[in-house]
Amino acid sequence: MKIITVIARFLLGFIFLVFGLNGFLHFIPSSPPSGTAGQFVGALFVSHYLVPIFLLQIISAVLLLVNRYVPLALTLLAPIIVNILLIHILMLPSGLPLALVVTALWIVVFLSVRSAFVGLWQQRVPAHGPGQQSHGVRNHQGGTYA
């Protein structure tokens, strides 16, 4: 399973590095989509909305490729992948296979680091005011997590 995870992390990083860089360098030739998808992508392009998206893709890709801050990279990529899926499901079905592959790769990598996300699944988190002591989970050094 570890080999599959490494391959998935590398492929996910490589895909987002290539497409993130392509957003700036335009080395993959493509024609603009037609219809509603063309209008949508055109609006994103002329408003420069895609610039931070491409930057986030590149940053996340590099983090995945160097195997550092992988949970952060996955967190940054999750909403981007959701939007990619929605665009291809609703407006541009020709790109759906690659979007599904990217989603599957993200899930494989996520499952390998899911322990980093365990705190997100807490139903309630007790609020602690200043000066109050936390009664959370003990860490490996004898202290507690908030």
DSSP file (Angstrom, degrees, kcal/mol; ACC not computed):
  #  RESIDUE AA STRUCTURE BP1 BP2  ACC     N-H-->O    O-->H-N    N-H-->O    O-->H-N    TCO  KAPPA ALPHA  PHI   PSI    X-CA   Y-CA   Z-CA
    1    1 A M     >        0   0    0      0, 0.0     4,-2.3     0, 0.0     5,-0.2   0.000 360.0 360.0 360.0 -32.8    0.0    0.0    0.0
    2    2 A K  H  >  +     0   0    0      1,-0.2     4,-2.4     2,-0.2     5,-0.2   0.892 360.0  50.4 -63.4 -38.8    2.9    2.3    0.7
    3    3 A I  H  > S+     0   0    0      2,-0.2     4,-2.5     1,-0.2    -1,-0.2   0.913 110.0  50.2 -65.5 -41.6    4.1    2.1   -2.9
    4    4 A I  H  > S+     0   0    0      1,-0.2     4,-2.8     2,-0.2    -2,-0.2   0.904 110.7  50.3 -61.9 -41.1    0.6    2.9   -4.2
    5    5 A T  H  X S+     0   0    0     -4,-2.3     4,-2.7     2,-0.2    -2,-0.2   0.916 110.7  48.2 -64.2 -43.7    0.5    5.9   -1.9
    6    6 A V  H  X S+     0   0    0     -4,-2.4     4,-2.6     2,-0.2    -2,-0.2   0.921 113.6  47.3 -63.3 -43.8    3.9    7.2   -3.1
    7    7 A I  H  X S+     0   0    0     -4,-2.5     4,-2.9     2,-0.2     5,-0.2   0.925 113.3  48.4 -63.4 -44.6    2.9    6.7   -6.7
    8    8 A A  H  X S+     0   0    0     -4,-2.8     4,-2.7     2,-0.2     5,-0.2   0.910 112.5  48.4 -62.7 -42.9   -0.5    8.4   -6.1
    9    9 A R  H  X S+     0   0    0     -4,-2.7     4,-2.4     2,-0.2    -2,-0.2   0.923 113.9  46.8 -64.1 -43.9    1.2   11.4   -4.3
   10   10 A F  H  X S+     0   0    0     -4,-2.6     4,-2.9    -5,-0.2    -2,-0.2   0.937 114.1  46.6 -63.5 -47.0    3.7   11.8   -7.1
   11   11 A L  H  X S+     0   0    0     -4,-2.9     4,-2.9     2,-0.2     5,-0.2   0.914 112.9  49.5 -63.2 -42.6    1.2   11.6   -9.9
   12   12 A L  H  X S+     0   0    0     -4,-2.7     4,-2.2    -5,-0.2     5,-0.2   0.933 114.1  45.9 -61.4 -45.5   -1.2   14.0   -8.1
   13   13 A G  H  X S+     0   0    0     -4,-2.4     4,-2.2    -5,-0.2    -2,-0.2   0.914 113.7  49.0 -62.8 -43.0    1.7   16.4   -7.6
   14   14 A F  H  X S+     0   0    0     -4,-2.9     4,-2.6     2,-0.2     5,-0.2   0.921 110.5  50.1 -64.1 -44.5    2.9   16.0  -11.1
   15   15 A I  H  X S+     0   0    0     -4,-2.9     4,-2.5     1,-0.2     5,-0.2   0.935 114.8  43.2 -60.0 -47.4   -0.5   16.6  -12.6
   16   16 A F  H  X S+     0   0    0     -4,-2.2     4,-2.2    -5,-0.2    -1,-0.2   0.826 112.5  53.3 -72.8 -29.0   -1.1   19.8  -10.6
   17   17 A L  H  X S+     0   0    0     -4,-2.2     4,-2.5    -5,-0.2     5,-0.2   0.940 112.1  45.0 -66.2 -45.6    2.4   21.0  -11.3
   18   18 A V  H  X S+     0   0    0     -4,-2.6     4,-2.2     1,-0.2    -2,-0.2   0.947 119.0  40.4 -63.1 -49.4    1.9   20.6  -15.0
   19   19 A F  H  X S+     0   0    0     -4,-2.5     4,-1.2    -5,-0.2    -1,-0.2   0.839 115.1  52.2 -73.4 -30.6   -1.5   22.2  -15.1
   20   20 A G  H  X S+     0   0    0     -4,-2.2     4,-0.5    -5,-0.2     3,-0.3   0.933 113.4  43.6 -66.8 -45.3   -0.6   24.9  -12.6
   21   21 A L  H >X S+     0   0    0     -4,-2.5     4,-3.1     1,-0.2     3,-1.3   0.866 108.2  59.5 -66.1 -36.0    2.5   25.9  -14.7
   22   22 A N  H 3X S+     0   0    0     -4,-2.2     4,-1.9     1,-0.3    -1,-0.2   0.821  94.1  65.8 -62.4 -29.5    0.4   25.7  -17.9
   23   23 A G  H 3< S+     0   0    0     -4,-1.2    -1,-0.3    -3,-0.3    -2,-0.2   0.792 116.5  26.7 -61.7 -26.6   -1.9   28.4  -16.5
   24   24 A F  H << S+     0   0    0     -3,-1.3    -2,-0.2    -4,-0.5    -1,-0.2   0.787 131.7  34.6-102.0 -37.8    1.1   30.8  -16.7
   25   25 A L  H  < S-     0   0    0     -4,-3.1    -3,-0.2     0, 0.0    -2,-0.2   0.649  83.6-147.1 -99.1 -17.2    3.2   29.4  -19.5
   26   26 A H     <  +     0   0    0     -4,-1.9    -4,-0.1    -5,-0.4    -3,-0.1   0.897  43.8 146.6  52.9  50.5    0.6   28.0  -21.9
   27   27 A F        +     0   0    0      1,-0.1    -1,-0.1     2,-0.1    -5,-0.1   0.560  52.1  75.6 -93.2  -9.6    2.7   25.2  -23.1
   28   28 A I  S    S-     0   0    0     -6,-0.1     2,-0.2    -9,-0.1    -1,-0.1  -0.904  85.2-134.7-100.6 111.7   -0.2   22.7  -23.6
   29   29 A P        +     0   0    0      0, 0.0     2,-0.3     0, 0.0    -2,-0.1  -0.438  39.6 153.2 -68.9 133.2   -2.1   23.8  -26.7
   30   30 A S        -     0   0    0     -2,-0.2    -2,-0.0    -4,-0.1     0, 0.0  -0.987  38.8-127.0-156.0 150.5   -5.9   23.9  -26.3
   31   31 A S        -     0   0    0     -2,-0.3     3,-0.1     1,-0.1     0, 0.0  -0.741  41.3 -97.3 -96.0 149.0   -8.8   25.7  -27.7
   32   32 A P        -     0   0    0      0, 0.0     6,-0.1     0, 0.0    -1,-0.1  -0.358  45.5-106.4 -63.5 143.2  -11.2   27.6  -25.5
   33   33 A P        -     0   0    0      0, 0.0     2,-0.2     0, 0.0     9,-0.1  -0.243  34.7-126.4 -65.7 159.8  -14.3   25.5  -24.7
   34   34 A S    >>  +     0   0    0      4,-0.1     4,-0.9    -3,-0.1     3,-0.6  -0.542  62.8  11.4-102.9 171.4  -17.6   26.5  -26.3
   35   35 A G  H 3> S-     0   0    0      1,-0.2     4,-2.0     2,-0.2     5,-0.2  -0.276 124.2 -14.7  68.6-146.7  -21.0   27.3  -24.9
   36   36 A T  H 3> S+     0   0    0      1,-0.2     4,-2.6     2,-0.2    -1,-0.2   0.876 136.9  55.3 -61.5 -40.5  -21.6   27.9  -21.2
   37   37 A A  H <> S+     0   0    0     -3,-0.6     4,-2.9    54,-0.3     5,-0.3   0.898 107.4  50.6 -61.3 -40.6  -18.2   26.4  -20.2
   38   38 A G  H  X S+     0   0    0     -4,-0.9     4,-2.4     2,-0.2    -1,-0.2   0.908 111.3  47.4 -63.6 -43.0  -16.5   28.8  -22.5
   39   39 A Q  H  X S+     0   0    0     -4,-2.0     4,-2.3     2,-0.2    -2,-0.2   0.916 114.1  47.9 -63.7 -42.7  -18.3   31.8  -21.0
   40   40 A F  H  X S+     0   0    0     -4,-2.6     4,-2.2     2,-0.2    -2,-0.2   0.954 115.5  42.5 -63.8 -51.8  -17.5   30.5  -17.5
   41   41 A V  H  X S+     0   0    0     -4,-2.9     4,-2.3     1,-0.2    -1,-0.2   0.876 112.9  55.1 -64.7 -36.9  -13.8   29.9  -18.1
   42   42 A G  H  X S+     0   0    0     -4,-2.4     4,-2.7    -5,-0.3     5,-0.2   0.910 107.9  48.4 -61.3 -42.4  -13.6   33.2  -20.0
   43   43 A A  H  X S+     0   0    0     -4,-2.3     4,-1.5     1,-0.2     6,-0.3   0.903 111.9  49.4 -64.7 -40.8  -15.0   35.1  -17.1
   44   44 A L  H  <>S+     0   0    0     -4,-2.2     5,-1.4     2,-0.2     6,-1.1   0.887 113.7  47.6 -63.6 -37.7  -12.6   33.4  -14.7
   45   45 A F  H ><5S+     0   0    0     -4,-2.3     3,-1.3     1,-0.2    -2,-0.2   0.949 112.3  44.9 -70.9 -50.2   -9.7   34.2  -17.1
   46   46 A V  H 3<5S+     0   0    0     -4,-2.7    -1,-0.2     1,-0.3    -2,-0.2   0.771 111.9  53.4 -69.7 -23.7  -10.4   37.9  -17.7
   47   47 A S  T 3<5S-     0   0    0     -4,-1.5    -1,-0.3    -5,-0.2    -2,-0.2   0.510 107.6-126.4 -85.3  -3.5  -11.1   38.5  -14.0
   48   48 A H  T X 5 +     0   0    0     -3,-1.3     3,-0.9    -4,-0.3    -3,-0.2   0.676  68.7 135.6  64.0  19.6   -7.7   37.0  -13.1
   49   49 A Y  T 3>< +     0   0    0     -5,-1.4     4,-0.8    -6,-0.3    -4,-0.2   0.810  64.5  59.9 -62.5 -30.9   -9.5   34.7  -10.7
   50   50 A L  H 3> S+     0   0    0     -6,-1.1     4,-3.0     1,-0.2     5,-0.2   0.681  84.8  78.7 -76.1 -17.3   -7.4   31.8  -12.0
   51   51 A V  H <> S+     0   0    0     -3,-0.9     4,-2.2     1,-0.2    -1,-0.2   0.957  99.2  39.1 -59.3 -53.2   -4.0   33.4  -11.0
   52   52 A P  H  > S+     0   0    0      0, 0.0     4,-2.6     0, 0.0    -1,-0.2   0.846 114.6  56.1 -66.3 -28.9   -4.3   32.4   -7.3
   53   53 A I  H  X S+     0   0    0     -4,-0.8     4,-2.1     2,-0.2    -2,-0.2   0.940 109.2  45.3 -64.6 -46.0   -5.8   29.1   -8.3
   54   54 A F  H  X S+     0   0    0     -4,-3.0     4,-2.2     2,-0.2    -1,-0.2   0.887 112.7  51.7 -64.7 -38.6   -2.8   28.3  -10.5
   55   55 A L  H  X S+     0   0    0     -4,-2.2     4,-2.8    -5,-0.2     5,-0.2   0.921 109.7  48.9 -63.1 -43.7   -0.4   29.5   -7.7
   56   56 A L  H  X S+     0   0    0     -4,-2.6     4,-2.5     1,-0.2     5,-0.2   0.872 110.1  52.5 -63.6 -36.5   -2.2   27.2   -5.2
   57   57 A Q  H  X S+     0   0    0     -4,-2.1     4,-2.4     2,-0.2    -1,-0.2   0.925 111.9  45.1 -64.1 -43.7   -1.9   24.3   -7.6
   58   58 A I  H  X S+     0   0    0     -4,-2.2     4,-2.5     2,-0.2    -2,-0.2   0.933 114.4  47.8 -66.9 -46.4    1.8   24.9   -8.0
   59   59 A I  H  X S+     0   0    0     -4,-2.8     4,-2.2     1,-0.2    -2,-0.2   0.938 115.1  45.7 -60.2 -47.4    2.5   25.3   -4.3
   60   60 A S  H  X S+     0   0    0     -4,-2.5     4,-2.3    -5,-0.2    -1,-0.2   0.898 111.5  52.7 -63.4 -40.5    0.4   22.2   -3.4
   61   61 A A  H  X S+     0   0    0     -4,-2.4     4,-2.6    -5,-0.2    -1,-0.2   0.918 109.2  48.4 -62.2 -44.2    2.1   20.2   -6.2
   62   62 A V  H  X S+     0   0    0     -4,-2.5     4,-2.3     1,-0.2    -1,-0.2   0.917 110.5  51.9 -63.9 -42.1    5.6   21.1   -4.9
   63   63 A L  H  <>S+     0   0    0     -4,-2.2     5,-2.2     1,-0.2     4,-0.4   0.903 112.5  46.1 -60.5 -40.7    4.6   20.1   -1.4
   64   64 A L  H ><5S+     0   0    0     -4,-2.3     3,-0.7     3,-0.2    -2,-0.2   0.911 112.1  50.3 -67.0 -42.1    3.3   16.8   -2.6
   65   65 A L  H 3<5S+     0   0    0     -4,-2.6    -2,-0.2     1,-0.2    -1,-0.2   0.847 115.5  41.2 -68.5 -33.9    6.4   16.1   -4.7
   66   66 A V  T 3<5S-     0   0    0     -4,-2.3    -1,-0.2    -5,-0.2    -2,-0.2   0.426 108.8-125.4 -93.3   2.0    8.8   16.9   -1.9
   67   67 A N  T < 5 +     0   0    0     -3,-0.7     2,-0.4    -4,-0.4    -3,-0.2   0.877  65.5 130.4  58.5  43.8    6.6   15.0    0.6
   68   68 A R  S   <S-     0   0    0     -5,-2.2    -1,-0.2    -6,-0.2    -2,-0.2  -0.985  71.4  -1.4-126.8 138.5    6.4   17.9    3.0
   69   69 A Y  S  > S+     0   0    0     -2,-0.4     4,-2.3    -3,-0.1     3,-0.2   0.876  74.2 165.8  52.6  42.9    3.2   19.3    4.5
   70   70 A V  H  > S+     0   0    0      1,-0.2     4,-2.6     2,-0.2     5,-0.2   0.887  70.6  53.8 -58.7 -43.0    1.1   16.8    2.6
   71   71 A P  H  > S+     0   0    0      0, 0.0     4,-2.2     0, 0.0    -1,-0.2   0.899 109.7  49.1 -60.3 -37.3   -2.0   17.4    4.7
   72   72 A L  H  > S+     0   0    0     -3,-0.2     4,-2.4     2,-0.2    -2,-0.2   0.928 110.4  50.4 -64.5 -44.4   -1.8   21.1    3.9
   73   73 A A  H  X S+     0   0    0     -4,-2.3     4,-2.0     1,-0.2    -1,-0.2   0.913 111.7  48.0 -59.9 -43.2   -1.3   20.4    0.2
   74   74 A L  H  X S+     0   0    0     -4,-2.6     4,-1.9     1,-0.2    -1,-0.2   0.883 110.1  52.5 -65.5 -37.9   -4.4   18.1    0.3
   75   75 A T  H  < S+     0   0    0     -4,-2.2    -2,-0.2    -5,-0.2    -1,-0.2   0.896 111.2  46.5 -65.1 -39.8   -6.4   20.8    2.1
   76   76 A L  H  X S+     0   0    0     -4,-2.4     4,-0.6     1,-0.2    -1,-0.2   0.856 115.7  46.0 -69.4 -34.7   -5.5   23.4   -0.5
   77   77 A L  H  X S+     0   0    0     -4,-2.0     4,-2.9    -5,-0.2     5,-0.2   0.756  93.4  79.0 -81.3 -24.2   -6.3   21.1   -3.4
   78   78 A A  H  X S+     0   0    0     -4,-1.9     4,-2.3     1,-0.2     5,-0.2   0.921  97.4  40.8 -55.2 -52.7   -9.6   19.8   -2.1
   79   79 A P  H  > S+     0   0    0      0, 0.0     4,-2.1     0, 0.0    -1,-0.2   0.841 114.7  53.9 -67.4 -28.6  -11.8   22.8   -3.1
   80   80 A I  H  X S+     0   0    0     -4,-0.6     4,-2.3     2,-0.2    -2,-0.2   0.925 109.7  47.3 -67.0 -43.1   -9.9   23.1   -6.4
   81   81 A I  H  X S+     0   0    0     -4,-2.9     4,-2.8     2,-0.2     5,-0.2   0.894 109.3  53.8 -65.7 -39.8  -10.7   19.5   -7.2
   82   82 A V  H  X S+     0   0    0     -4,-2.3     4,-2.6    -5,-0.2    -1,-0.2   0.929 111.0  46.5 -59.4 -44.6  -14.4   19.9   -6.2
   83   83 A N  H  X S+     0   0    0     -4,-2.1     4,-2.6     2,-0.2    -2,-0.2   0.892 111.0  51.7 -65.9 -39.0  -14.6   22.8   -8.6
   84   84 A I  H  X S+     0   0    0     -4,-2.3     4,-2.2     2,-0.2    -2,-0.2   0.934 111.5  48.0 -61.5 -45.2  -12.8   20.9  -11.4
   85   85 A L  H  X S+     0   0    0     -4,-2.8     4,-2.6     1,-0.2     5,-0.2   0.934 112.2  48.6 -60.4 -46.8  -15.3   18.0  -10.9
   86   86 A L  H  X S+     0   0    0     -4,-2.6     4,-2.8     1,-0.2     5,-0.4   0.903 110.1  51.3 -62.8 -41.5  -18.3   20.4  -10.9
   87   87 A I  H  X>S+     0   0    0     -4,-2.6     4,-2.4     1,-0.2     5,-1.9   0.927 115.5  42.1 -60.4 -43.7  -17.1   22.1  -14.1
   88   88 A H  H  <5S+     0   0    0     -4,-2.2     8,-0.3     3,-0.2    -2,-0.2   0.816 117.0  46.7 -77.6 -29.3  -16.7   18.8  -15.9
   89   89 A I  H  <5S+     0   0    0     -4,-2.6    -2,-0.2    -5,-0.2    -1,-0.2   0.917 124.7  30.1 -73.0 -43.3  -19.9   17.3  -14.6
   90   90 A L  H  <5S+     0   0    0     -4,-2.8    -2,-0.2    -5,-0.2    -3,-0.2   0.794 138.2   5.6 -90.5 -30.1  -22.1   20.3  -15.3
   91   91 A M  T  <5S+     0   0    0     -4,-2.4   -54,-0.3    -5,-0.4    -3,-0.2   0.692 126.9  33.4-129.2 -27.1  -20.5   21.9  -18.3
   92   92 A L    > < +     0   0    0     -5,-1.9     3,-1.7     1,-0.1     4,-0.2  -0.559  52.4 170.6-140.4  70.4  -17.6   20.1  -19.9
   93   93 A P  G >   +     0   0    0      0, 0.0     3,-1.4     0, 0.0    -1,-0.1   0.643  67.8  79.0 -63.2 -14.5  -18.0   16.3  -19.7
   94   94 A S  G 3  S+     0   0    0      1,-0.3     4,-0.2     2,-0.1    -6,-0.1   0.799  95.9  46.6 -64.2 -26.3  -15.1   15.6  -22.0
   95   95 A G  G <> S+     0   0    0     -3,-1.7     4,-1.8     1,-0.2    -1,-0.3   0.383  83.4 100.0 -94.7   4.1  -12.6   16.3  -19.1
   96   96 A L  H <> S+     0   0    0     -3,-1.4     4,-2.5    -8,-0.3     5,-0.2   0.860  73.1  59.3 -62.7 -38.9  -14.5   14.2  -16.6
   97   97 A P  H  > S+     0   0    0      0, 0.0     4,-2.0     0, 0.0    -1,-0.2   0.934 109.3  43.5 -57.9 -45.6  -12.2   11.1  -16.8
   98   98 A L  H  > S+     0   0    0      1,-0.2     4,-2.6     2,-0.2     5,-0.2   0.892 112.1  54.2 -66.3 -37.7   -9.1   13.0  -15.8
   99   99 A A  H  X S+     0   0    0     -4,-1.8     4,-2.1     1,-0.2    -1,-0.2   0.890 109.4  48.1 -61.9 -38.7  -11.1   14.8  -13.1
  100  100 A L  H  X S+     0   0    0     -4,-2.5     4,-2.4     2,-0.2    -1,-0.2   0.871 110.3  51.3 -70.0 -36.7  -12.1   11.4  -11.7
  101  101 A V  H  X S+     0   0    0     -4,-2.0     4,-2.5    -5,-0.2    -2,-0.2   0.931 110.6  48.8 -63.6 -45.4   -8.5   10.1  -11.8
  102  102 A V  H  X S+     0   0    0     -4,-2.6     4,-2.5     1,-0.2    -2,-0.2   0.903 111.2  50.8 -60.7 -41.4   -7.3   13.2   -9.9
  103  103 A T  H  X S+     0   0    0     -4,-2.1     4,-2.3     2,-0.2    -1,-0.2   0.916 110.3  48.7 -62.9 -43.5  -10.1   12.7   -7.4
  104  104 A A  H  X S+     0   0    0     -4,-2.4     4,-2.2     2,-0.2    -2,-0.2   0.908 111.4  49.7 -63.8 -41.8   -9.1    9.0   -6.9
  105  105 A L  H  X S+     0   0    0     -4,-2.5     4,-2.3     1,-0.2     5,-0.2   0.914 110.0  51.3 -62.2 -42.5   -5.4   10.0   -6.5
  106  106 A W  H  X S+     0   0    0     -4,-2.5     4,-2.9     1,-0.2    -2,-0.2   0.914 109.6  50.2 -60.3 -43.2   -6.4   12.6   -3.9
  107  107 A I  H  X S+     0   0    0     -4,-2.3     4,-2.6     2,-0.2    -1,-0.2   0.909 109.3  50.7 -63.7 -42.4   -8.4   10.1   -1.9
  108  108 A V  H  X S+     0   0    0     -4,-2.2     4,-1.1     2,-0.2    -1,-0.2   0.930 114.6  43.3 -61.2 -45.7   -5.6    7.6   -1.9
  109  109 A V  H  X S+     0   0    0     -4,-2.3     4,-0.9     1,-0.2     3,-0.4   0.910 112.6  53.5 -67.7 -41.2   -3.1   10.2   -0.6
  110  110 A F  H >< S+     0   0    0     -4,-2.9     3,-1.1     1,-0.2     4,-0.3   0.920 105.4  53.7 -58.0 -45.0   -5.7   11.5    1.9
  111  111 A L  H >< S+     0   0    0     -4,-2.6     3,-0.6     1,-0.3    -1,-0.2   0.812 104.0  56.7 -62.0 -29.0   -6.2    8.0    3.3
  112  112 A S  H 3< S+     0   0    0     -4,-1.1    -1,-0.3    -3,-0.4    -2,-0.2   0.726 120.1  28.8 -75.4 -20.2   -2.5    7.7    3.9
  113  113 A V  T X< S+     0   0    0     -3,-1.1     3,-2.2    -4,-0.9     4,-0.4   0.092  80.1 123.9-123.6  21.6   -2.5   10.8    6.1
  114  114 A R  G X   +     0   0    0     -3,-0.6     3,-1.7     1,-0.3     4,-0.2   0.750  63.0  71.4 -59.4 -24.2   -6.0   10.8    7.5
  115  115 A S  G >  S+     0   0    0      1,-0.3     3,-1.0     2,-0.2    -1,-0.3   0.793  89.4  62.4 -63.1 -25.2   -4.7   10.8   11.0
  116  116 A A  G <  S+     0   0    0     -3,-2.2    -1,-0.3     1,-0.2     3,-0.2   0.693 105.8  46.4 -69.8 -17.6   -3.7   14.5   10.4
  117  117 A F  G X  S+     0   0    0     -3,-1.7     3,-1.7    -4,-0.4     4,-0.4   0.317  77.5 107.3-105.3   6.3   -7.4   15.3    9.9
  118  118 A V  G X  S+     0   0    0     -3,-1.0     3,-1.4     1,-0.3    -1,-0.1   0.829  72.8  61.1 -59.2 -34.1   -8.8   13.4   12.9
  119  119 A G  G >  S+     0   0    0      1,-0.3     3,-1.1    -4,-0.2    -1,-0.3   0.720  92.0  67.2 -66.3 -20.7   -9.6   16.6   14.8
  120  120 A L  G <  S+     0   0    0     -3,-1.7    -1,-0.3     1,-0.2    -2,-0.2   0.709  93.9  59.0 -71.5 -19.0  -12.0   17.7   12.0
  121  121 A W  G <  S+     0   0    0     -3,-1.4     2,-0.4    -4,-0.4    -1,-0.2   0.274  74.1 119.3 -97.1  10.9  -14.4   14.9   12.9
  122  122 A Q    <   -     0   0    0     -3,-1.1     3,-0.1     1,-0.2    -3,-0.0  -0.636  54.3-152.5 -76.5 130.1  -14.9   16.0   16.5
  123  123 A Q  S    S+     0   0    0     -2,-0.4     2,-0.4     1,-0.2    -1,-0.2   0.914  79.1  14.2 -69.9 -42.5  -18.6   16.8   17.1
  124  124 A R        -     0   0    0     -3,-0.1    -1,-0.2     2,-0.0    -3,-0.0  -0.995  62.1-162.2-135.8 140.6  -17.9   19.3   19.9
  125  125 A V        -     0   0    0     -2,-0.4     2,-0.1    -3,-0.1    -3,-0.0  -0.987  28.4-122.5-121.2 121.7  -14.8   21.0   21.0
  126  126 A P        -     0   0    0      0, 0.0     2,-0.3     0, 0.0    -2,-0.0  -0.385  24.1-127.4 -65.9 136.9  -14.8   22.5   24.5
  127  127 A A        -     0   0    0     -2,-0.1     2,-0.5     1,-0.0     0, 0.0  -0.663  21.5-159.0 -83.5 138.0  -14.1   26.2   24.6
  128  128 A H        -     0   0    0     -2,-0.3     3,-0.1     4,-0.0     6,-0.1  -0.978   3.5-151.1-121.6 125.1  -11.3   27.3   26.9
  129  129 A G    >   -     0   0    0     -2,-0.5     3,-1.7     1,-0.2     2,-0.1  -0.276  44.5 -64.8 -82.0 175.0  -11.0   30.8   28.2
  130  130 A P  T 3  S+     0   0    0      0, 0.0    -1,-0.2     0, 0.0     3,-0.1  -0.380 123.2  15.2 -61.9 135.6   -7.8   32.5   29.2
  131  131 A G  T 3  S+     0   0    0      1,-0.3     2,-0.3    -3,-0.1    -2,-0.0   0.345  95.3 123.6  83.9  -7.2   -6.1   30.9   32.2
  132  132 A Q    <   -     0   0    0     -3,-1.7     2,-0.3     1,-0.0    -1,-0.3  -0.670  61.4-123.3 -87.9 143.6   -8.3   27.7   32.0
  133  133 A Q        -     0   0    0     -2,-0.3     2,-0.2    -3,-0.1    -4,-0.1  -0.647  20.2-124.8 -88.0 140.0   -6.4   24.4   31.7
  134  134 A S        -     0   0    0     -2,-0.3    12,-0.1     1,-0.1    -1,-0.0  -0.584  13.0-163.5 -80.4 142.9   -7.1   22.1   28.8
  135  135 A H        +     0   0    0     -2,-0.2     3,-0.1    11,-0.1    -1,-0.1  -0.285  47.6 130.2-115.9  44.4   -8.2   18.5   29.6
  136  136 A G        -     0   0    0      9,-0.3     2,-0.2     1,-0.2    10,-0.1   0.095  66.4 -50.8 -85.3-162.1   -7.5   17.3   26.1
  137  137 A V        -     0   0    0      8,-0.2     8,-3.0     1,-0.1     2,-0.2  -0.508  59.3-115.3 -75.5 137.6   -5.5   14.4   24.8
  138  138 A R  B     -A  144   0A   0      6,-0.2     6,-0.3    -2,-0.2     2,-0.1  -0.527  28.0-143.2 -75.0 137.7   -2.0   13.9   26.2
  139  139 A N    >   -     0   0    0      4,-2.9     3,-1.6    -2,-0.2    -1,-0.1  -0.346  33.9 -90.2 -91.3-179.4    0.8   14.3   23.6
  140  140 A H  T 3  S+     0   0    0      1,-0.3    -1,-0.1     2,-0.1    -2,-0.1   0.621 124.0  56.0 -69.6 -12.8    4.0   12.3   23.6
  141  141 A Q  T 3  S-     0   0    0      2,-0.1    -1,-0.3     0, 0.0     3,-0.1   0.306 121.3-100.8-101.8   8.2    5.8   14.8   25.8
  142  142 A G  S <  S+     0   0    0     -3,-1.6    -2,-0.1     1,-0.3    -4,-0.0   0.278  89.5 110.3  93.5 -11.6    3.3   14.7   28.6
  143  143 A G        -     0   0    0     -5,-0.1    -4,-2.9     1,-0.1     2,-0.4  -0.134  65.6-111.3 -82.0-174.2    1.5   17.9   27.7
  144  144 A T  B     -A  138   0A   0     -6,-0.3     2,-0.3    -3,-0.1    -6,-0.2  -0.907  13.6-124.3-122.4 151.1   -2.0   18.1   26.3
  145  145 A Y              0   0    0     -8,-3.0    -9,-0.3    -2,-0.4    -8,-0.2  -0.698 360.0 360.0 -84.1 143.9   -3.5   19.1   23.0
  146  146 A A              0   0    0     -2,-0.3   -11,-0.1   -10,-0.1    -1,-0.1   0.490 360.0 360.0 -70.9 360.0   -6.0   21.9   23.2
